[in-house]
Amino acid sequence: MKEFEQNIDYSMPRQNGLYPPPPIIYKNARVLLLFFQCSPDIKEKYIPPELVPIKGGIDALIILEYPET
């Protein structure tokens, strides 16, 4: 197994990195990031039944567009 080990600390899986070394440049990337608070009753309508919403805290919605990656 030693022949597959590499010294890659910037990507996963470590033995066969999926990404080039940093810096990684995202050309023309756009981000919409919203922070809000929502009641657990409303969250239950939108999340899978396996997840249990918590009370309090901050909720976030992130929409990303990477047209050139």
PQR file of N, CA, C, O and H, with PARSE charges and radii, in Angstrom:
ATOM      1  N   MET A   1       0.820  -1.192   0.000 -0.4000 1.5000
ATOM      2  CA  MET A   1       0.000   0.000   0.000 -0.0000 2.0000
ATOM      3  C   MET A   1       0.863   1.255   0.000  0.5500 1.7000
ATOM      4  O   MET A   1       0.357   2.333  -0.313 -0.5500 1.4000
ATOM      5  N   LYS A   2       2.122   1.159   0.332 -0.4000 1.5000
ATOM      6  CA  LYS A   2       3.013   2.311   0.387 -0.0000 2.0000
ATOM      7  C   LYS A   2       3.117   3.017  -0.966  0.5500 1.7000
ATOM      8  O   LYS A   2       3.277   4.237  -1.001 -0.5500 1.4000
ATOM      9  H   LYS A   2       2.533   0.283   0.586  0.4000 1.0000
ATOM     10  N   GLU A   3       3.031   2.289  -2.071 -0.4000 1.5000
ATOM     11  CA  GLU A   3       3.200   2.923  -3.380 -0.0000 2.0000
ATOM     12  C   GLU A   3       2.077   3.908  -3.711  0.5500 1.7000
ATOM     13  O   GLU A   3       2.234   4.727  -4.616 -0.5500 1.4000
ATOM     14  H   GLU A   3       2.900   1.298  -2.043  0.4000 1.0000
ATOM     15  N   PHE A   4       0.942   3.846  -2.994 -0.4000 1.5000
ATOM     16  CA  PHE A   4      -0.175   4.746  -3.247 -0.0000 2.0000
ATOM     17  C   PHE A   4      -0.150   5.975  -2.344  0.5500 1.7000
ATOM     18  O   PHE A   4      -0.928   6.904  -2.561 -0.5500 1.4000
ATOM     19  H   PHE A   4       0.814   3.180  -2.259  0.4000 1.0000
ATOM     20  N   GLU A   5       0.707   6.005  -1.358 -0.4000 1.5000
ATOM     21  CA  GLU A   5       0.738   7.134  -0.438 -0.0000 2.0000
ATOM     22  C   GLU A   5       1.463   8.318  -1.060  0.5500 1.7000
ATOM     23  O   GLU A   5       2.550   8.175  -1.619 -0.5500 1.4000
ATOM     24  H   GLU A   5       1.339   5.250  -1.182  0.4000 1.0000
ATOM     25  N   GLN A   6       0.846   9.484  -0.953 -0.4000 1.5000
ATOM     26  CA  GLN A   6       1.447  10.718  -1.435 -0.0000 2.0000
ATOM     27  C   GLN A   6       1.369  11.745  -0.331  0.5500 1.7000
ATOM     28  O   GLN A   6       0.578  11.599   0.601 -0.5500 1.4000
ATOM     29  H   GLN A   6      -0.037   9.600  -0.498  0.4000 1.0000
ATOM     30  N   ASN A   7       2.177  12.776  -0.423 -0.4000 1.5000
ATOM     31  CA  ASN A   7       2.153  13.835   0.572 -0.0000 2.0000
ATOM     32  C   ASN A   7       1.269  14.967   0.064  0.5500 1.7000
ATOM     33  O   ASN A   7       1.763  16.039  -0.283 -0.5500 1.4000
ATOM     34  H   ASN A   7       2.820  12.894  -1.179  0.4000 1.0000
ATOM     35  N   ILE A   8      -0.031  14.728   0.022 -0.4000 1.5000
ATOM     36  CA  ILE A   8      -1.004  15.717  -0.431 -0.0000 2.0000
ATOM     37  C   ILE A   8      -1.832  16.133   0.768  0.5500 1.7000
ATOM     38  O   ILE A   8      -2.607  15.334   1.294 -0.5500 1.4000
ATOM     39  H   ILE A   8      -0.433  13.857   0.304  0.4000 1.0000
ATOM     40  N   ASP A   9      -1.677  17.382   1.212 -0.4000 1.5000
ATOM     41  CA  ASP A   9      -2.415  17.855   2.375 -0.0000 2.0000
ATOM     42  C   ASP A   9      -3.512  18.838   2.002  0.5500 1.7000
ATOM     43  O   ASP A   9      -4.104  19.452   2.889 -0.5500 1.4000
ATOM     44  H   ASP A   9      -1.047  18.031   0.785  0.4000 1.0000
ATOM     45  N   TYR A  10      -3.801  19.006   0.725 -0.4000 1.5000
ATOM     46  CA  TYR A  10      -4.790  19.978   0.305 -0.0000 2.0000
ATOM     47  C   TYR A  10      -6.001  19.347  -0.366  0.5500 1.7000
ATOM     48  O   TYR A  10      -6.894  20.073  -0.801 -0.5500 1.4000
ATOM     49  H   TYR A  10      -3.321  18.507   0.004  0.4000 1.0000
ATOM     50  N   SER A  11      -6.064  18.040  -0.464 -0.4000 1.5000
ATOM     51  CA  SER A  11      -7.158  17.422  -1.197 -0.0000 2.0000
ATOM     52  C   SER A  11      -7.527  16.077  -0.582  0.5500 1.7000
ATOM     53  O   SER A  11      -6.726  15.448   0.109 -0.5500 1.4000
ATOM     54  H   SER A  11      -5.339  17.450  -0.111  0.4000 1.0000
ATOM     55  N   MET A  12      -8.746  15.658  -0.849 -0.4000 1.5000
ATOM     56  CA  MET A  12      -9.213  14.354  -0.379 -0.0000 2.0000
ATOM     57  C   MET A  12      -9.635  13.526  -1.586  0.5500 1.7000
ATOM     58  O   MET A  12     -10.147  14.118  -2.536 -0.5500 1.4000
ATOM     59  H   MET A  12      -9.396  16.169  -1.410  0.4000 1.0000
ATOM     60  N   PRO A  13      -9.468  12.250  -1.628 -0.5600 1.5000
ATOM     61  CA  PRO A  13      -8.709  11.475  -0.656  0.2800 2.0000
ATOM     62  C   PRO A  13      -7.222  11.792  -0.751  0.5500 1.7000
ATOM     63  O   PRO A  13      -6.709  12.143  -1.814 -0.5500 1.4000
ATOM     64  N   ARG A  14      -6.560  11.661   0.359 -0.4000 1.5000
ATOM     65  CA  ARG A  14      -5.160  12.090   0.458 -0.0000 2.0000
ATOM     66  C   ARG A  14      -4.243  11.331  -0.499  0.5500 1.7000
ATOM     67  O   ARG A  14      -3.283  11.905  -1.012 -0.5500 1.4000
ATOM     68  H   ARG A  14      -6.977  11.375   1.222  0.4000 1.0000
ATOM     69  N   GLN A  15      -4.520  10.054  -0.746 -0.4000 1.5000
ATOM     70  CA  GLN A  15      -3.625   9.264  -1.586 -0.0000 2.0000
ATOM     71  C   GLN A  15      -3.849   9.524  -3.077  0.5500 1.7000
ATOM     72  O   GLN A  15      -3.034   9.106  -3.899 -0.5500 1.4000
ATOM     73  H   GLN A  15      -5.300   9.587  -0.329  0.4000 1.0000
ATOM     74  N   ASN A  16      -4.938  10.206  -3.440 -0.4000 1.5000
ATOM     75  CA  ASN A  16      -5.208  10.491  -4.846 -0.0000 2.0000
ATOM     76  C   ASN A  16      -6.032  11.771  -4.910  0.5500 1.7000
ATOM     77  O   ASN A  16      -7.251  11.720  -5.075 -0.5500 1.4000
ATOM     78  H   ASN A  16      -5.600  10.546  -2.772  0.4000 1.0000
ATOM     79  N   GLY A  17      -5.380  12.900  -4.784 -0.4000 1.5000
ATOM     80  CA  GLY A  17      -6.075  14.171  -4.701 -0.0000 2.0000
ATOM     81  C   GLY A  17      -6.962  14.463  -5.901  0.5500 1.7000
ATOM     82  O   GLY A  17      -6.598  14.166  -7.039 -0.5500 1.4000
ATOM     83  H   GLY A  17      -4.390  12.941  -4.650  0.4000 1.0000
ATOM     84  N   LEU A  18      -8.118  15.043  -5.643 -0.4000 1.5000
ATOM     85  CA  LEU A  18      -9.064  15.361  -6.705 -0.0000 2.0000
ATOM     86  C   LEU A  18      -8.932  16.796  -7.191  0.5500 1.7000
ATOM     87  O   LEU A  18      -9.516  17.147  -8.216 -0.5500 1.4000
ATOM     88  H   LEU A  18      -8.414  15.284  -4.718  0.4000 1.0000
ATOM     89  N   TYR A  19      -8.179  17.635  -6.485 -0.4000 1.5000
ATOM     90  CA  TYR A  19      -8.069  19.044  -6.815 -0.0000 2.0000
ATOM     91  C   TYR A  19      -6.612  19.440  -6.935  0.5500 1.7000
ATOM     92  O   TYR A  19      -5.747  18.829  -6.309 -0.5500 1.4000
ATOM     93  H   TYR A  19      -7.705  17.350  -5.652  0.4000 1.0000
ATOM     94  N   PRO A  20      -6.331  20.465  -7.742 -0.5600 1.5000
ATOM     95  CA  PRO A  20      -4.957  20.953  -7.828  0.2800 2.0000
ATOM     96  C   PRO A  20      -4.590  21.693  -6.554  0.5500 1.7000
ATOM     97  O   PRO A  20      -5.473  22.011  -5.758 -0.5500 1.4000
ATOM     98  N   PRO A  21      -3.298  21.977  -6.337 -0.5600 1.5000
ATOM     99  CA  PRO A  21      -2.901  22.701  -5.128  0.2800 2.0000
ATOM    100  C   PRO A  21      -3.423  24.135  -5.152  0.5500 1.7000
ATOM    101  O   PRO A  21      -3.632  24.695  -6.228 -0.5500 1.4000
ATOM    102  N   PRO A  22      -3.637  24.740  -3.972 -0.5600 1.5000
ATOM    103  CA  PRO A  22      -4.105  26.118  -3.916  0.2800 2.0000
ATOM    104  C   PRO A  22      -3.047  27.073  -4.442  0.5500 1.7000
ATOM    105  O   PRO A  22      -1.876  26.697  -4.497 -0.5500 1.4000
ATOM    106  N   PRO A  23      -3.398  28.268  -4.823 -0.5600 1.5000
ATOM    107  CA  PRO A  23      -4.734  28.852  -4.729  0.2800 2.0000
ATOM    108  C   PRO A  23      -5.641  28.331  -5.844  0.5500 1.7000
ATOM    109  O   PRO A  23      -5.192  28.085  -6.963 -0.5500 1.4000
ATOM    110  N   ILE A  24      -6.904  28.170  -5.523 -0.4000 1.5000
ATOM    111  CA  ILE A  24      -7.901  27.762  -6.501 -0.0000 2.0000
ATOM    112  C   ILE A  24      -8.695  29.004  -6.886  0.5500 1.7000
ATOM    113  O   ILE A  24      -9.254  29.680  -6.022 -0.5500 1.4000
ATOM    114  H   ILE A  24      -7.268  28.369  -4.613  0.4000 1.0000
ATOM    115  N   ILE A  25      -8.744  29.299  -8.155 -0.4000 1.5000
ATOM    116  CA  ILE A  25      -9.409  30.507  -8.634 -0.0000 2.0000
ATOM    117  C   ILE A  25     -10.732  30.117  -9.274  0.5500 1.7000
ATOM    118  O   ILE A  25     -10.771  29.298 -10.193 -0.5500 1.4000
ATOM    119  H   ILE A  25      -8.290  28.750  -8.857  0.4000 1.0000
ATOM    120  N   TYR A  26     -11.805  30.703  -8.788 -0.4000 1.5000
ATOM    121  CA  TYR A  26     -13.139  30.469  -9.340 -0.0000 2.0000
ATOM    122  C   TYR A  26     -13.499  31.685 -10.187  0.5500 1.7000
ATOM    123  O   TYR A  26     -13.922  32.711  -9.653 -0.5500 1.4000
ATOM    124  H   TYR A  26     -11.773  31.368  -8.041  0.4000 1.0000
ATOM    125  N   LYS A  27     -13.335  31.578 -11.490 -0.4000 1.5000
ATOM    126  CA  LYS A  27     -13.589  32.703 -12.386 -0.0000 2.0000
ATOM    127  C   LYS A  27     -15.084  32.953 -12.520  0.5500 1.7000
ATOM    128  O   LYS A  27     -15.867  32.023 -12.713 -0.5500 1.4000
ATOM    129  H   LYS A  27     -12.992  30.746 -11.924  0.4000 1.0000
ATOM    130  N   ASN A  28     -15.464  34.208 -12.417 -0.4000 1.5000
ATOM    131  CA  ASN A  28     -16.857  34.640 -12.586 -0.0000 2.0000
ATOM    132  C   ASN A  28     -17.823  33.946 -11.631  0.5500 1.7000
ATOM    133  O   ASN A  28     -18.998  33.774 -11.957 -0.5500 1.4000
ATOM    134  H   ASN A  28     -14.828  34.963 -12.260  0.4000 1.0000
ATOM    135  N   ALA A  29     -17.346  33.552 -10.468 -0.4000 1.5000
ATOM    136  CA  ALA A  29     -18.217  32.904  -9.483 -0.0000 2.0000
ATOM    137  C   ALA A  29     -19.153  33.933  -8.868  0.5500 1.7000
ATOM    138  O   ALA A  29     -18.782  35.090  -8.671 -0.5500 1.4000
ATOM    139  H   ALA A  29     -16.392  33.693 -10.203  0.4000 1.0000
ATOM    140  N   ARG A  30     -20.371  33.496  -8.568 -0.4000 1.5000
ATOM    141  CA  ARG A  30     -21.349  34.355  -7.909 -0.0000 2.0000
ATOM    142  C   ARG A  30     -21.909  33.613  -6.706  0.5500 1.7000
ATOM    143  O   ARG A  30     -22.119  32.401  -6.748 -0.5500 1.4000
ATOM    144  H   ARG A  30     -20.672  32.556  -8.728  0.4000 1.0000
ATOM    145  N   VAL A  31     -22.150  34.367  -5.622 -0.4000 1.5000
ATOM    146  CA  VAL A  31     -22.642  33.782  -4.378 -0.0000 2.0000
ATOM    147  C   VAL A  31     -23.788  34.628  -3.849  0.5500 1.7000
ATOM    148  O   VAL A  31     -23.707  35.856  -3.810 -0.5500 1.4000
ATOM    149  H   VAL A  31     -21.979  35.351  -5.588  0.4000 1.0000
ATOM    150  N   LEU A  32     -24.850  33.957  -3.446 -0.4000 1.5000
ATOM    151  CA  LEU A  32     -25.938  34.612  -2.732 -0.0000 2.0000
ATOM    152  C   LEU A  32     -26.028  33.914  -1.384  0.5500 1.7000
ATOM    153  O   LEU A  32     -26.295  32.714  -1.317 -0.5500 1.4000
ATOM    154  H   LEU A  32     -24.916  32.960  -3.477  0.4000 1.0000
ATOM    155  N   LEU A  33     -25.806  34.666  -0.311 -0.4000 1.5000
ATOM    156  CA  LEU A  33     -25.768  34.111   1.036 -0.0000 2.0000
ATOM    157  C   LEU A  33     -26.785  34.854   1.885  0.5500 1.7000
ATOM    158  O   LEU A  33     -26.686  36.069   2.061 -0.5500 1.4000
ATOM    159  H   LEU A  33     -25.589  35.641  -0.365  0.4000 1.0000
ATOM    160  N   LEU A  34     -27.763  34.125   2.411 -0.4000 1.5000
ATOM    161  CA  LEU A  34     -28.817  34.719   3.231 -0.0000 2.0000
ATOM    162  C   LEU A  34     -28.779  34.114   4.628  0.5500 1.7000
ATOM    163  O   LEU A  34     -28.721  32.894   4.782 -0.5500 1.4000
ATOM    164  H   LEU A  34     -27.844  33.138   2.268  0.4000 1.0000
ATOM    165  N   PHE A  35     -28.812  34.970   5.641 -0.4000 1.5000
ATOM    166  CA  PHE A  35     -28.928  34.532   7.027 -0.0000 2.0000
ATOM    167  C   PHE A  35     -30.286  34.976   7.544  0.5500 1.7000
ATOM    168  O   PHE A  35     -30.723  36.099   7.292 -0.5500 1.4000
ATOM    169  H   PHE A  35     -28.859  35.961   5.515  0.4000 1.0000
ATOM    170  N   PHE A  36     -30.948  34.085   8.271 -0.4000 1.5000
ATOM    171  CA  PHE A  36     -32.268  34.402   8.789 -0.0000 2.0000
ATOM    172  C   PHE A  36     -32.579  33.486   9.963  0.5500 1.7000
ATOM    173  O   PHE A  36     -31.841  32.538  10.232 -0.5500 1.4000
ATOM    174  H   PHE A  36     -30.594  33.173   8.476  0.4000 1.0000
ATOM    175  N   GLN A  37     -33.665  33.768  10.656 -0.4000 1.5000
ATOM    176  CA  GLN A  37     -34.149  32.879  11.710 -0.0000 2.0000
ATOM    177  C   GLN A  37     -35.520  32.364  11.312  0.5500 1.7000
ATOM    178  O   GLN A  37     -36.357  33.105  10.796 -0.5500 1.4000
ATOM    179  H   GLN A  37     -34.265  34.538  10.438  0.4000 1.0000
ATOM    180  N   CYS A  38     -35.729  31.096  11.561 -0.4000 1.5000
ATOM    181  CA  CYS A  38     -36.955  30.437  11.131 -0.0000 2.0000
ATOM    182  C   CYS A  38     -37.433  29.525  12.260  0.5500 1.7000
ATOM    183  O   CYS A  38     -36.618  28.921  12.957 -0.5500 1.4000
ATOM    184  H   CYS A  38     -35.049  30.494  11.980  0.4000 1.0000
ATOM    185  N   SER A  39     -38.737  29.424  12.441 -0.4000 1.5000
ATOM    186  CA  SER A  39     -39.267  28.556  13.503 -0.0000 2.0000
ATOM    187  C   SER A  39     -39.123  27.085  13.100  0.5500 1.7000
ATOM    188  O   SER A  39     -39.156  26.763  11.912 -0.5500 1.4000
ATOM    189  H   SER A  39     -39.399  29.914  11.876  0.4000 1.0000
ATOM    190  N   PRO A  40     -38.964  26.198  14.077 -0.5600 1.5000
ATOM    191  CA  PRO A  40     -38.842  24.774  13.776  0.2800 2.0000
ATOM    192  C   PRO A  40     -40.047  24.217  13.019  0.5500 1.7000
ATOM    193  O   PRO A  40     -39.894  23.281  12.235 -0.5500 1.4000
ATOM    194  N   ASP A  41     -41.241  24.772  13.236 -0.4000 1.5000
ATOM    195  CA  ASP A  41     -42.419  24.281  12.519 -0.0000 2.0000
ATOM    196  C   ASP A  41     -42.287  24.493  11.010  0.5500 1.7000
ATOM    197  O   ASP A  41     -42.664  23.627  10.220 -0.5500 1.4000
ATOM    198  H   ASP A  41     -41.365  25.533  13.873  0.4000 1.0000
ATOM    199  N   ILE A  42     -41.761  25.630  10.624 -0.4000 1.5000
ATOM    200  CA  ILE A  42     -41.574  25.904   9.194 -0.0000 2.0000
ATOM    201  C   ILE A  42     -40.451  25.047   8.621  0.5500 1.7000
ATOM    202  O   ILE A  42     -40.553  24.559   7.495 -0.5500 1.4000
ATOM    203  H   ILE A  42     -41.455  26.333  11.265  0.4000 1.0000
ATOM    204  N   LYS A  43     -39.384  24.861   9.388 -0.4000 1.5000
ATOM    205  CA  LYS A  43     -38.267  24.045   8.916 -0.0000 2.0000
ATOM    206  C   LYS A  43     -38.709  22.622   8.622  0.5500 1.7000
ATOM    207  O   LYS A  43     -38.231  22.018   7.661 -0.5500 1.4000
ATOM    208  H   LYS A  43     -39.301  25.257  10.302  0.4000 1.0000
ATOM    209  N   GLU A  44     -39.607  22.075   9.424 -0.4000 1.5000
ATOM    210  CA  GLU A  44     -40.057  20.693   9.240 -0.0000 2.0000
ATOM    211  C   GLU A  44     -40.712  20.479   7.879  0.5500 1.7000
ATOM    212  O   GLU A  44     -40.718  19.359   7.370 -0.5500 1.4000
ATOM    213  H   GLU A  44     -39.995  22.565  10.204  0.4000 1.0000
ATOM    214  N   LYS A  45     -41.259  21.527   7.287 -0.4000 1.5000
ATOM    215  CA  LYS A  45     -41.889  21.406   5.978 -0.0000 2.0000
ATOM    216  C   LYS A  45     -40.865  21.216   4.859  0.5500 1.7000
ATOM    217  O   LYS A  45     -41.190  20.652   3.814 -0.5500 1.4000
ATOM    218  H   LYS A  45     -41.255  22.437   7.701  0.4000 1.0000
ATOM    219  N   TYR A  46     -39.641  21.676   5.067 -0.4000 1.5000
ATOM    220  CA  TYR A  46     -38.665  21.729   3.986 -0.0000 2.0000
ATOM    221  C   TYR A  46     -37.468  20.795   4.141  0.5500 1.7000
ATOM    222  O   TYR A  46     -36.743  20.567   3.173 -0.5500 1.4000
ATOM    223  H   TYR A  46     -39.377  22.133   5.916  0.4000 1.0000
ATOM    224  N   ILE A  47     -37.248  20.261   5.316 -0.4000 1.5000
ATOM    225  CA  ILE A  47     -36.100  19.370   5.488 -0.0000 2.0000
ATOM    226  C   ILE A  47     -36.566  17.920   5.509  0.5500 1.7000
ATOM    227  O   ILE A  47     -37.727  17.658   5.825 -0.5500 1.4000
ATOM    228  H   ILE A  47     -37.837  20.446   6.102  0.4000 1.0000
ATOM    229  N   PRO A  48     -35.697  16.978   5.183 -0.5600 1.5000
ATOM    230  CA  PRO A  48     -36.077  15.562   5.200  0.2800 2.0000
ATOM    231  C   PRO A  48     -36.501  15.115   6.602  0.5500 1.7000
ATOM    232  O   PRO A  48     -36.013  15.652   7.596 -0.5500 1.4000
ATOM    233  N   PRO A  49     -37.403  14.140   6.683 -0.5600 1.5000
ATOM    234  CA  PRO A  49     -37.881  13.692   7.995  0.2800 2.0000
ATOM    235  C   PRO A  49     -36.786  13.110   8.890  0.5500 1.7000
ATOM    236  O   PRO A  49     -36.964  13.047  10.107 -0.5500 1.4000
ATOM    237  N   GLU A  50     -35.658  12.683   8.316 -0.4000 1.5000
ATOM    238  CA  GLU A  50     -34.563  12.126   9.111 -0.0000 2.0000
ATOM    239  C   GLU A  50     -33.869  13.203   9.937  0.5500 1.7000
ATOM    240  O   GLU A  50     -33.214  12.886  10.930 -0.5500 1.4000
ATOM    241  H   GLU A  50     -35.513  12.734   7.328  0.4000 1.0000
ATOM    242  N   LEU A  51     -34.001  14.463   9.547 -0.4000 1.5000
ATOM    243  CA  LEU A  51     -33.357  15.556  10.261 -0.0000 2.0000
ATOM    244  C   LEU A  51     -34.331  16.206  11.226  0.5500 1.7000
ATOM    245  O   LEU A  51     -35.511  16.375  10.917 -0.5500 1.4000
ATOM    246  H   LEU A  51     -34.534  14.720   8.741  0.4000 1.0000
ATOM    247  N   VAL A  52     -33.834  16.565  12.383 -0.4000 1.5000
ATOM    248  CA  VAL A  52     -34.663  17.205  13.401 -0.0000 2.0000
ATOM    249  C   VAL A  52     -34.216  18.655  13.540  0.5500 1.7000
ATOM    250  O   VAL A  52     -33.063  18.906  13.893 -0.5500 1.4000
ATOM    251  H   VAL A  52     -32.876  16.428  12.635  0.4000 1.0000
ATOM    252  N   PRO A  53     -35.101  19.619  13.272 -0.5600 1.5000
ATOM    253  CA  PRO A  53     -34.695  21.015  13.397  0.2800 2.0000
ATOM    254  C   PRO A  53     -34.468  21.406  14.847  0.5500 1.7000
ATOM    255  O   PRO A  53     -35.144  20.906  15.746 -0.5500 1.4000
ATOM    256  N   ILE A  54     -33.520  22.295  15.069 -0.4000 1.5000
ATOM    257  CA  ILE A  54     -33.239  22.770  16.417 -0.0000 2.0000
ATOM    258  C   ILE A  54     -33.888  24.132  16.623  0.5500 1.7000
ATOM    259  O   ILE A  54     -34.153  24.856  15.663 -0.5500 1.4000
ATOM    260  H   ILE A  54     -32.970  22.701  14.339  0.4000 1.0000
ATOM    261  N   LYS A  55     -34.136  24.467  17.854 -0.4000 1.5000
ATOM    262  CA  LYS A  55     -34.709  25.765  18.172 -0.0000 2.0000
ATOM    263  C   LYS A  55     -33.590  26.794  18.286  0.5500 1.7000
ATOM    264  O   LYS A  55     -32.486  26.484  18.734 -0.5500 1.4000
ATOM    265  H   LYS A  55     -33.922  23.879  18.634  0.4000 1.0000
ATOM    266  N   GLY A  56     -33.892  28.014  17.876 -0.4000 1.5000
ATOM    267  CA  GLY A  56     -32.900  29.076  17.976 -0.0000 2.0000
ATOM    268  C   GLY A  56     -31.836  28.955  16.914  0.5500 1.7000
ATOM    269  O   GLY A  56     -31.963  28.190  15.957 -0.5500 1.4000
ATOM    270  H   GLY A  56     -34.789  28.266  17.512  0.4000 1.0000
ATOM    271  N   GLY A  57     -30.805  29.712  17.098 -0.4000 1.5000
ATOM    272  CA  GLY A  57     -29.701  29.673  16.150 -0.0000 2.0000
ATOM    273  C   GLY A  57     -29.987  30.499  14.910  0.5500 1.7000
ATOM    274  O   GLY A  57     -31.026  31.150  14.801 -0.5500 1.4000
ATOM    275  H   GLY A  57     -30.702  30.333  17.874  0.4000 1.0000
ATOM    276  N   ILE A  58     -29.067  30.461  13.998 -0.4000 1.5000
ATOM    277  CA  ILE A  58     -29.166  31.200  12.747 -0.0000 2.0000
ATOM    278  C   ILE A  58     -29.246  30.188  11.614  0.5500 1.7000
ATOM    279  O   ILE A  58     -28.473  29.231  11.572 -0.5500 1.4000
ATOM    280  H   ILE A  58     -28.223  29.932  14.086  0.4000 1.0000
ATOM    281  N   ASP A  59     -30.174  30.400  10.705 -0.4000 1.5000
ATOM    282  CA  ASP A  59     -30.294  29.558   9.517 -0.0000 2.0000
ATOM    283  C   ASP A  59     -29.605  30.262   8.359  0.5500 1.7000
ATOM    284  O   ASP A  59     -29.449  31.483   8.368 -0.5500 1.4000
ATOM    285  H   ASP A  59     -30.803  31.177  10.740  0.4000 1.0000
ATOM    286  N   ALA A  60     -29.192  29.487   7.363 -0.4000 1.5000
ATOM    287  CA  ALA A  60     -28.516  30.069   6.206 -0.0000 2.0000
ATOM    288  C   ALA A  60     -28.964  29.361   4.944  0.5500 1.7000
ATOM    289  O   ALA A  60     -29.217  28.156   4.941 -0.5500 1.4000
ATOM    290  H   ALA A  60     -29.318  28.495   7.355  0.4000 1.0000
ATOM    291  N   LEU A  61     -29.056  30.118   3.888 -0.4000 1.5000
ATOM    292  CA  LEU A  61     -29.324  29.600   2.551 -0.0000 2.0000
ATOM    293  C   LEU A  61     -28.201  30.116   1.669  0.5500 1.7000
ATOM    294  O   LEU A  61     -27.965  31.322   1.594 -0.5500 1.4000
ATOM    295  H   LEU A  61     -28.851  31.097   3.890  0.4000 1.0000
ATOM    296  N   ILE A  62     -27.508  29.197   1.000 -0.4000 1.5000
ATOM    297  CA  ILE A  62     -26.378  29.573   0.162 -0.0000 2.0000
ATOM    298  C   ILE A  62     -26.643  29.066  -1.254  0.5500 1.7000
ATOM    299  O   ILE A  62     -26.898  27.880  -1.464 -0.5500 1.4000
ATOM    300  H   ILE A  62     -27.701  28.217   1.061  0.4000 1.0000
ATOM    301  N   ILE A  63     -26.580  29.976  -2.215 -0.4000 1.5000
ATOM    302  CA  ILE A  63     -26.719  29.625  -3.625 -0.0000 2.0000
ATOM    303  C   ILE A  63     -25.419  30.032  -4.310  0.5500 1.7000
ATOM    304  O   ILE A  63     -24.999  31.187  -4.234 -0.5500 1.4000
ATOM    305  H   ILE A  63     -26.373  30.939  -2.045  0.4000 1.0000
ATOM    306  N   LEU A  64     -24.794  29.079  -4.972 -0.4000 1.5000
ATOM    307  CA  LEU A  64     -23.486  29.312  -5.610 -0.0000 2.0000
ATOM    308  C   LEU A  64     -23.582  29.036  -7.098  0.5500 1.7000
ATOM    309  O   LEU A  64     -24.303  28.136  -7.529 -0.5500 1.4000
ATOM    310  H   LEU A  64     -25.135  28.141  -5.034  0.4000 1.0000
ATOM    311  N   GLU A  65     -22.856  29.812  -7.875 -0.4000 1.5000
ATOM    312  CA  GLU A  65     -22.757  29.568  -9.303 -0.0000 2.0000
ATOM    313  C   GLU A  65     -21.288  29.635  -9.692  0.5500 1.7000
ATOM    314  O   GLU A  65     -20.626  30.653  -9.489 -0.5500 1.4000
ATOM    315  H   GLU A  65     -22.270  30.543  -7.525  0.4000 1.0000
ATOM    316  N   TYR A  66     -20.783  28.536 -10.256 -0.4000 1.5000
ATOM    317  CA  TYR A  66     -19.403  28.457 -10.727 -0.0000 2.0000
ATOM    318  C   TYR A  66     -19.437  28.141 -12.223  0.5500 1.7000
ATOM    319  O   TYR A  66     -19.314  26.973 -12.594 -0.5500 1.4000
ATOM    320  H   TYR A  66     -21.320  27.709 -10.421  0.4000 1.0000
ATOM    321  N   PRO A  67     -19.599  29.139 -13.090 -0.5600 1.5000
ATOM    322  CA  PRO A  67     -19.774  28.854 -14.513  0.2800 2.0000
ATOM    323  C   PRO A  67     -18.523  28.335 -15.212  0.5500 1.7000
ATOM    324  O   PRO A  67     -18.632  27.705 -16.264 -0.5500 1.4000
ATOM    325  N   GLU A  68     -17.344  28.583 -14.658 -0.4000 1.5000
ATOM    326  CA  GLU A  68     -16.112  28.195 -15.353 -0.0000 2.0000
ATOM    327  C   GLU A  68     -15.262  27.228 -14.538  0.5500 1.7000
ATOM    328  O   GLU A  68     -14.033  27.289 -14.587 -0.5500 1.4000
ATOM    329  H   GLU A  68     -17.256  29.095 -13.804  0.4000 1.0000
ATOM    330  N   THR A  69     -15.906  26.336 -13.790 -0.4000 1.5000
ATOM    331  CA  THR A  69     -15.130  25.361 -13.038 -0.0000 2.0000
ATOM    332  C   THR A  69     -15.570  23.965 -13.381  0.5500 1.7000
ATOM    333  O   THR A  69     -15.029  22.998 -12.844 -0.5500 1.4000
ATOM    334  H   THR A  69     -16.904  26.287 -13.750  0.4000 1.0000
TER
END
